[in-house]
Amino acid sequence: MGSSVSSRAALPPQWSGRRVRSSLPTVSGRKSGPVWAVERWLVGRLLSALGSPPIALVLWDGVSIGHANPKARVKIHDRRTFWQLLANVSLSFGDALSDGRIEVEGDLLEFLEIIYRCEETQPRGGLLDALAEWRRRPRANTLGGSRSNIHHHYDLGDDFYRLWLDREMVYTCAYFPAPDVSLEEAQTAKMDLICRKLWLKPGQTVVEAGCGWGALALHMARRYGVTVKAYNVSREQIRTARERAKAEGLASRVEFIEDDYRTIHGQCDVFTSIGMLEHVGADCYQQLGEVIHRCLRPAGRGIVHTIGRDHPGRLNAWIERRIFPGAYTPSLREIMDVFEPRSFSVLDVENLRLHYALTLQHWRDRFEAVAPRVEQMFDAAFVRAWRLYLVGSIAAFRTGSLQLFQVVFARHGSNEIPWTRSRFLTGHDHE
């Protein structure tokens, strides 16, 4: 999962007979009277609120407002779209770009990185931020709501995801031992890294909350000799995972269960959650901690791998509404709400932010290569929306708007843990 063009909604001030200031951005093109003056003033305020980035907005009548030599131009094709952008840019930009009502001339990735970096320099917690948060109503992560949210994104069809994911269909951040390794090698390296951090041993039992198409569960059973119970509410993914387990002769050691993480029962030595916490919702973190508490054995340990951020905040409104309904990316402090109430001890924290940026670049390249086929499966608006989602996510990880945390934990007071950190990373102690 990822982000898109802006993390805030921009609301215009009330216009009531105010005179247009003289300190406005560069304007070129023909004018169209008093209404044009109001819109020009509002564009100036919007660009000023972003820190006057090196971009320009081109209105439907050809007037260009902004930087004299912009690195990118945003062409707005009609007046109605313009006012929708001013009312809620974080939601309306993605919708308008998908529908073709606006266009970005120039490199889309560079444009989004400019916007993200400008936003990070602006003060937080003001009235506009408060209004933007108040207006948003995320989908609930109840038992029924979570199933609906996951269905929205993950049940688009296996044929779609097979076009551009790696051969194991791993839809989470890869781990690149070197920047030039293939995506397939990096996803295998990521699964091995997780298994080493968990100090997996043959015969142990593992619970996986949110298993995707089953790649990690099968990898753990195949290479590390463990038994896995893997939970997922996506019917499409569970069906594919079961077929894979049967085809590989692993059905007796890997059980794929179509159910919510809150129904997990039984005891296990290891608990894993890879790319699932984003879909839990901050108000359910303690509930997840209770699930881990009731199933993890006294010497047990686990890992949470999740997209996060440096400070609390909501996902971009368009991503939350159109791509990942109900999703929330936590700060490290918020993640501790999973662990602290039941006194789990954090053993190791690693940030793989740039690894996710590179993973997304691979996904984007593969997606672009099959874009004509995707358009045949869906439509042109779908292709533009997913292009924005992938490119916006790259920009978010490159600029630090999003992070990727791996947090290893154990029971409070457990001494059955690796002696050195190198044991987490290699499976062996090095003195």
Secondary structure, DSSP 8 states (H G I E B T S, - for coil): ----S-SS-------SS----S---EEES---SHHHHHHHHHHHHHHHHTT--SEEEE-TTS-EEE-SS-SEEEEE--HHHHHHHHH-HHHHHHHHHHHTSEEEES-HHHHHHHHHHHHHTS--SSHHHHHHHHH------SHHHHHHHHHHHHTS-HHHHHTTS-TT---S----SSTTS-HHHHHHHHHHHHHHHTT--TT-EEEEES-TTSHHHHHHHHHH--EEEEEES-HHHHHHHHHHHHHTT-TTTEEEEES-GGG--S-EEEEEEES-GGGT-GGGHHHHHHHHHHHEEEEEEEEEEEEE-SS-----HHIIIIISTT-----HHHHHHHHGGGT-EEEEEEE-HHHHHHHHHHHHHHHHHTHHHHHHHS-HHHHHHHHHHHHHHHHHHHHTSSEEEEEEEE-TT---S-SSHHHHHHSS---
